[in-house]
Every structure is written in C-alpha cells, then in structure tokens.
C-alpha cells in the first residue's frame, strides 16, 4: 500500500490531522481483532466505561516507560506503513514504543481529554470492527490539573468549551493521525451513546475522505463493538536496571 500524507490531510481541521480510510485490509483487520480478543484475561484492565490493554506496559507515575519491545502482532503489519509515511521520523525513538488497545461497546466512550506531555506530540489510531465519532473540543482557560488517565500514562483533563468544535468519523480499518496543533491545542472524546447522529458533509470534518459515505447518508448509525489501537512514542524510557534503582530495588 502506498500513502501520501498530502492527499489525506483533513483540510477542514487545523494543521495536523490526516485520515487514511483503507489503512489495513479486511483480512488484516480480522487477524488483529483475533489477536486482541484472544489475549489472556490478566492483560485486560476493566475501567468504568471501557476495557483496555496496555503494551508493553503502563507508564510509571512519573510518565516513564520500562524499555521492552512491542509484541510482533502490533508492529509486523502496521509498523512498516508508519515508516513509509514517515510520521515518527522526528520522534525521539523514530517509531512508536507504546500502544493502548481500547475496546468500546455500544454506549461506551471516553471523556474529553488530551494525551499530555509524556508522549511525542503525535497519535496514530487504527480503528477496527466498527466506526466511531470523535468529538474535538477547544480548550478554555488554564489547565485545571484535574487528573490523568491512570492506565494511559498522561491524559490530562483540561477546561474546555461546552460543545465540540469539530467531529471526525473514523471508519473501521482506517488510520487517524493527529499531531502539532491538533495534539496540543484541542481535546478529544467519544460520547457515551448507542447511536451517532447528525452525520453528513456539514458536520463531519473528514467526510470527503470517507470510504463508505453511503453507510451514513441517513445521518446516523447504530454503534457496534469497536477496537482501537493507539500508537505513540513515550519520551522517557528506562532500562530494567535503572527502573529497579528508581523503585528502590537491590
């Protein structure tokens, strides 16, 4: 597959958003979903609104990652495509070293948040199984320091405008990239609804880049189970020996 970022830029958004509708094939999607769903139960963390896997591990309290390779199934197909796109070329490790695997059932979502300073300011999200709508909010006022996502590493909550300024529809098998201004100046969330409504070219910023517009021409769709693979580069990484010293080991 050949991709050109210039052709997949979401022009209706501030600089720093790109959408590739056919990033993985249907067979690759099936294989990735099978890998996710067959993971042993201890790999899952059950949260109040979703469950997730964290690879290779959760970050420490000071947002440091213990050095360890990502499992082959998360990088064998997707990694070379990131390299072709060059999206992590300027990141400290020139490749993602951390992946969150989120599973959203109909009616589940995540409150508006930002990914924070623990990561290089770029997120690459692959969506599997079903589409979802992201709500994008403008920040409002200073950061409130209301907390972080405990398993994600650093997803600080920030004061925001009450209504989303933009909406992005991410289809199954697609890739959504946010970086730069889209990463630093906006919050993103997923509404806790069983049906996404008011879908169309006037409300969805990446409508012209969608693969299956006909599926949404009625203006809505019923949600199904969606799995997301969120790739990022953690800035601070420590080796096992250093981590033991940090934790007080002998």
C-alpha positions, 0 to 999 in steps of 0.5 A: 500500500502506498500513502501520501500524507498530502492527499489525506490531510483533513483540510477542514481541521487545523494543521495536523490531522490526516485520515487514511480510510483503507489503512489495513485490509479486511483480512488484516483487520480480522487477524488483529481483532483475533489477536486482541480478543484472544489475549489472556484475561490478566492483560485486560484492565476493566475501567468504568466505561471501557476495557483496555490493554496496555503494551508493553506496559503502563507508564510509571507515575512519573510518565516513564516507560520500562524499555521492552519491545512491542509484541510482533502482532502490533508492529509486523503489519502496521509498523512498516506503513508508519515508516513509509509515511514517515510520521515518527521520523522526528520522534525521539525513538523514530517509531512508536514504543507504546500502544493502548488497545481500547475496546468500546461497546455500544454506549461506551466512550471516553471523556474529553481529554488530551494525551499530555506531555509524556508522549511525542506530540503525535497519535496514530489510531487504527480503528477496527470492527466498527466506526466511531465519532470523535468529538474535538473540543477547544480548550478554555482557560488554564489547565485545571490539573484535574487528573490523568488517565491512570492506565494511559500514562498522561491524559490530562483533563483540561477546561474546555468549551461546552460543545465540540468544535469539530467531529471526525468519523473514523471508519473501521480499518482506517488510520487517524493521525493527529499531531502539532496543533491538533495534539496540543491545542484541542481535546478529544472524546467519544460520547457515551451513546448507542447511536451517532447522529447528525452525520453528513458533509456539514458536520463531519470534518473528514467526510470527503475522505470517507470510504463508505459515505453511503453507510451514513447518508441517513445521518446516523448509525447504530454503534457496534463493538469497536477496537482501537489501537493507539500508537505513540512514542513515550519520551522517557524510557528506562532500562530494567536496571535503572527502573529497579534503582528508581523503585528502590530495588537491590 
